[in-house]
Structures are given as C-alpha cells and as structure tokens.
Amino acid sequence: MDDTLIEGAYLHQELRQGLFLHVSDAVEKRDFTVTSRQREELSCIFFLDGEIDIRIGDRSFAFKGDLRNAMQGAAIMSSGRESFERASAGRQHVRHLVVTATPEWLNIGAMEEIGDERQAKALLKDNLADHRWTVTPRVAELVRQILAPQVFTPALRNLYLEGRAVEIVAETISAVMHADRRTEPGSILRGHEAVRLLRAKELIAESLTASLSVELIARESGISASGLQRLFRLSEGHSVFEYVRRRRLDRAFEALKGGETTVQEASAIAGYSSPANFATAFRRQFGMTPREVQFPSLGLRN
C-alpha cells in the first residue's frame, strides 16, 4: 500500500523473565519518529545495516551498520526509567539485533559469568554511558546464528535463542570492562602482536585434542604467557583457557551434528572426563543438550 511505513520481519520476545530479544530485518519506506518510555535495563546493540538516531532521556545516540567494516557493538545502561525517541530517515534497509536485560536478571543470570563482579556492577550504574566496541569473532557468530537460526521445534528454538542471548550479554559486559581498562598507550594490537595471536590460534586449532597449556602455546607463539593472556583478553574478551574450551565445544558440536560420534566420545573431544559437566557446559554455550544435537527428533517428543 502507498502508506506502508515498514515492511519486513520482526521478532520481539521475552526469552526468560527479564531477558528480551529484539531483531529486525526490514525496509523502512518513509521517515518517522517513535516515542515511548524505556525501563531500567542494559541494552546490547548490534547494527548490520541501516542508520538511525535515538534519544534516551537527555542523551543522543547514533547507530550505523556497514557490512564492509567490522561489526560494532554498543552497550547502554539505563539505570532508571527514561523517555525514548527513535528517528529514522526512511527509505533504507535496517537489520539489527538488540538484547536487553533488567538489573534483576543481570544479578542472577550474568554476574556469575563475569570474573570481576564488582567492576561489572559499577558498569551497570553508569547511567546512559555509550560504550562502543569491535565485536570478537565469537560474538559476530552468535549474532549471525540468531539472525538465521536453525530449524527447531518452538521449545528448542527458544532454548537456542536464550543460550545465545545470555552469552551475548556476558561477552558485552566483559568487552566493555576490558575496553575501559585500555588506557595505556599502545594497548591496541600492533602488527607483531597480531601475528603472534594468529600463530597461537592456529596452534590451538591444530592441537585441540592434545594436552595444551598457556605456557606451551605462548612458547610456540614467541611470547610470554602473561603477554599471550593479554592478547586474548584484548581480542576475544576472555582468557586463553576459555578460548580453548569454547573451540573444543565447537568441535564436539560439529561431531555430534554430523553423526560422527557418541555423546561420550564428544565429551572426550571437548576435554571433559565427566559427561555431566560436559552436558552443562555444552548447554550453556549452545542452548541445547548434546543428545538434542545428536538426535534432533528428540525435541518432537517434548
């Protein structure tokens, strides 16, 4: 119709009490402004396409997605109820993802994932601060998986989305905390540091089934153990051990999905001696159990 304002796909869902997901992939055909009230919450924002301006309380924020450049993330904490205004120039394709979490959910669902809980809580009191960061490959993959989810029954789909949303919130808080710490000159990766980081990642990828230590990876990469930890914190937002753990779980997921292995064998691939601990870590990372990946039809009987 001639008066169509927006045309496309939207998703707005409460995944768990206090944890919300909003996704849009739509064409805005005319300029418009929307006003509302925003609750107390942390917003984790990722723009892939389009350009909009918003105003929360007395602060203005601009967002622009450009697939030619690295994906950017934004974190904005509203520590009280604020007025909200969103303006669009119209005639553009907007594709973005926002995960929002209330303080109640954050205190229960996210703080246990953050190493420095005191600094994380201080961050959540920083009203309307605009934190921007270049997302890690892991977060970019989580955003992609939410935008193009696999085909699941409704119950499994909700678990799938929830697991990724939880990880996005934790990764966002960690990234902002580490970005705030980068005050010393030269903390951005230099050329030789990027080379050593790439060498470390290649070694990890080639040796996931072997016994790895930070000291061994650092020695083979030509850097000290503490220096290697610093590079992983800067580029990935977490430790070398956490990076290795996630990559092993990724490999176990692919083995189960391809029908190549049993759950017990996948547990060993991921480096877990306890299947129960493996199942817990697996569900936390992927939002489903190992058996649900191995036998997708199980969800049909739930």
N, C-alpha and C positions, 0 to 999 in steps of 0.2 A: 504494500500500500504506500501511497505517496507520503503519508505522515508517519511511517515507520521510523522509530528513533534508533533502536538497536536490533541487530539480527545476528543470532549465533547461539552458542552453547554456554550455559552457566551451571555451576554447582555451588550451592551453599549448604553446608552440612555440619551439624554438631557431632563430632566423631566420638567424643566422650564428654561427660559433663565438664564444661569449662574449656574445651579444646575444639576449635572451629576451623573449617577449611573452606576457602572461597577460591574458585577457579573460573576464569572467563576466557573464552576464545570466540570473539565476536567482532562484528563490524559496526562501529558507531557511525550512523549515517548523517547525523546533524549535531551541531554543538549544543551542549546542555549543561546544566548545573544541578547537582543533587545536594540537599542538606539533610542532616539528621543529628542524632546525639550518639556519641561514642562512649562505650562503657570503659571501665578501668581494665586495661589489657596490654599485653605485649603483642605487637604485630611484626611478623617476619614476612617481608615483601620481596617478590621476585618478578621483574618485568622482562618479558621476552620480546614483545612487540608493542608499539604504541607509545603515546606520550600524554600524560595527564598532570594536572596540578591539584593538590589537595590543601586544605587548611584545617588544622585541628587546634581549637582554642585560638590563641593569638599567633600561632606558628604556621608558616607556609612550607610546603614540601613539593618538589618536582621529581617526576619519575619518567624515565625514557628507556625503552627496550631497543636493543640493536644487536641482531644476531651476528653481525660481523665482528663484534668485540666480545671479550669475556663477560660472562653473566655476572651482574652485580646483585648483591643482596642488601636489604635495608632492614634495620631494626628500630622501631619506635615504641617507646613505653609511655602509655598514658596512665599516670598514677591517680587519676580522678576522672569523673565524667566530664567530657568536653564536647563543645559543638564541633560538627564535622561538615565540611563542604568539599565537594569534588567537582572539578570543572574539566570538560573535555572540549577540544577544538572541533571534534567531529570529523567525518569522512576519513576514518582511519581504522585499521585492524588492531585491536587490543587483545593481547594474550598475556595473562599474568596469573600469579598464584600468591595467595596470602594465607598464612597460618596464624591464627590468633589464639592466645591463651590467657585466661584470667589469673590473677595472683593466687587464688585458691588452688587452681590446677598446678601452677608452677611450683608452689611449695610442696605439693605432693608428688607430681609427676616428672619434674625436670631437675630439681636440685640434686637429687641423688646421682644424676649423670654428670654433674659438674664438679671438677676437683676442688676449686676454690669457691666454696659455698658463700663465704662472707662477701667476697667481691661480686659474685653473681647477684646477691640480694641487694647490694648497693646499686648495681646497674639498674635494677628494676624500680628503684626510687628516683631515677634520673629522668624527671618528667619532661616528655617531648624532645629529648635529645635525639638527634638524627645520626645514627651510626650506619655508615656505608662500608661494604667490604666486597672484595672479589671472591666469589664462591669457589670452594675447593671442587675437584672432580667428583667427589662423593656426593656433595650437595647438588651439583648440577645433575647427577644421575637420579637422585631422589626426586627432584623437580620433574625431570623427564618421565619418570615412572608414574608420578601422579597425573601428569597431563595425558599420558597414554597408558592407562592401566591395563593389565592383562584381564582376560575374561574370567570372571569368578561368579559364583552364586552371590546374592546380596550380602549374606553374613560374612563370607570370606572377603568380599570386596571391602567391606567396612574395616575389617581387621588389617587388610593390606594398606588401605589409606591411613589408618590410625598409626600403624607402625612407622610409616614414613614421615608422617607429620610430627610425631614425637621426636624422631631423630633430627628433623629439620630444626625444631625449637632448640634442642640441646646443642647442635652444631652452630646455630646462630649465636647463642649466648657465649659459647666458647670462642668463636671467631671474634666477636666484639670485645671480649675480655682481653684476648691476645693483641688485637689491634690497638687497644688503649694502652698496652704496655710498650708498644713500639715507639718509644720517644727518643731513643739514642740514634745518632746519625749512622747511616749505613745499615739499618736493620732490614731494608728491603733486599731481597736476594740479588747478589751480584752474579756475574757470569760464571765464575769458577764454582760458586756455591750451587747454582742451578745444575751444573754438570755433575757435581758430587751427589746432589739429591737424585738426579736421574739415574746415576750409577747405582745408588742404594736401592731405588725402586726396582730396577732391572734385576739386581741380585735377589731381592725378595721374591719377585715373580718367578725366577728360575729355581728357587730353593724353598718353596713353600712347604714341601713335605719333609725338609731336612730340619735339624735342630739349629735354630737361629738365636743369636744373642745380639744385643745392641753393640757390644764391643766388636764382635766378628763383622757385622755389617759396616760399622764405622771404619774398621781397619781396611777392609776391602775397598771402601769408597774413598780412602785417603783423607779421612777427617777424624777428629776426636769424637768420643761417644757423646760428650756434652754438646759439641757442635752439631752433631747429627740430630740430636733431640731438638735443638733449637730450630734447625731447618724444617723438621717435620711439624713442629708447632706453628711455624710461620706459614707453611704451605698447606698443611692439612688441618690444622687446628687441634691436633692431638698427638700423642706420643708415638714413637716407632713401634712399640709393642702393640698399641691399639690399631695401628695401620696394618701390621702383620695379621692380627686377629681378624680384622674385617675382611682382608683379602682371602684368608683361609676359609672363612664362612662363605664368601662369594663362590669360591671353587667348589665347596661342598654343595651349595645350592645348585650350581650348574650340573654337577654329577648326579644329583637326585632328579633334577628336572629331565635330564637326558636318559634316565633309566639305566644308568651305568653302575649303580651301586646300591647297597642297602643302607638303612639309617645308621647302623653300627659302623659300617665302613666310612660313611660320610662323616661321622663323629671323629674317626681317626684322621681323616683328611683335614678336618678343621683343627686338629691338635687337642681334642678333648678325650680324656680317658673315661669320663662319666657321661653316658648318653643323656642323663637327666640335665646335667649342666649344659651340654651341647644343645638340647632342645630349648632350654631357657634362653641362651644366647642367640640361637637361630631365630626364635620368635621375636625377640627384641629387635633384631636387625631387619627382618623381612616381614613381620606382621603375620606370620603363619607358622605352623609346626612343620618339622621335616616330613612327617607322614603325609601331610596335606600337599606338599610339593611332589612327593613320590607317587601318591595316588590321588590326583585331582578329583576323582569321582567321589572321594570320601565326603566332600562338602555337600554333595547332593543328598546325603542321608541325614545331615544335621538338621 
